Amino acid sequence: MASENSKKAVACILVRAPEAICLAAVPVANALKWVLFDSHKRSEHEGAAFLEFEGKEQLAAYLDALFPALDLGEGFEGAELFATLGTTMYRH
């Protein structure tokens, strides 16, 4: 995603059916604003909403709750990689 000193906004769409959300890192006053568009009602908001996070750690915590790691069971080769794929890609 964007570095902390980026001068350009970047965005991506994450899909894990039936969920689809849009993430954006927008440079504002020499800092990044982390914004997420969530089209579903959640306990945190009453319907479609744009959410702003103070830092990428708070964004990661929200995404961890939204997209928990999957338990693919024993015997699945690469289970650890696939089980956490949806919740680790945005941390880098």
N, C-alpha and C positions, 0 to 999 in steps of 0.2 A: 504494500500500500504506500502511502505517502510518508516521506521522512518529516521529522519535526520542523525542519527549516525549508520545506517545500513552498514554492510560490504558485503552484498550480493545484487546482482541485482535482481529486480523483474519486471515482465512484465504482461500485460493483454491485451486482445482484447475486444474492445467495439463494439457492433453491434446495429445499429438502422437502419434497412433496408431503403434505399439501401447502407447506409454508414457502413463501417467497418474500424476501425483504431486500431493501436497497440500503447500502452503506455508502457514506461519503465522508471524505476528509477535506475540509475547506479551510484554506489559509485566511486568517483574519488577524490583523495587527500583530504580525510576526509570531503567530501561534496557530495551531490546528484546532478547528472545531470538528468534533466527531458527531455526525448526524446519521440517524437511522430512520428509514420510513418503514413502518409496520402497518400492513393493511388489515390486520385482525384485531379484534377486541381482546384485551388482556386485563389482568388484575391491576396493572399500572395505568391503563388508559381505556376509555370507553368505546373505542372504535379505531378506525384508521388514524394514525398519528405520526408526526415527525417528532423524534426524541433526540435531544442534544445531550451529549455526555461530556463531562469535564476532562476526561482523559481516556486513552485507549484501554486502560485497565477496567474502568467502569463499563465501557462498551463490551469488553471481553466477558465480564461477569454476566451482563444481560444476555449475551449470545450463548454462554454456557447453560443458563437456565432455559433458554428457548430451544436450543439444540443439544440436549444431553447426549453423552457418548452412548453408543449402541452396544448392547451385550449380544455378540454374535455366537456365543457358546464355544465350548471346547471343540477342538479338532478343525477349526476353520483357519487355514493357513493365512497368515497376515492379519489375523483378527484384530490385533492391537492397532495396526495402522489404520484399517478401515473403521474401527470402532471410534477412533478419535479424529478422523479426517475432518468431519464437519465442524468440530469445535476447536481445531488448532490452526487452521489456515489463516485466520484473521489475526493471530497473535504475532506474526512475523513482520 
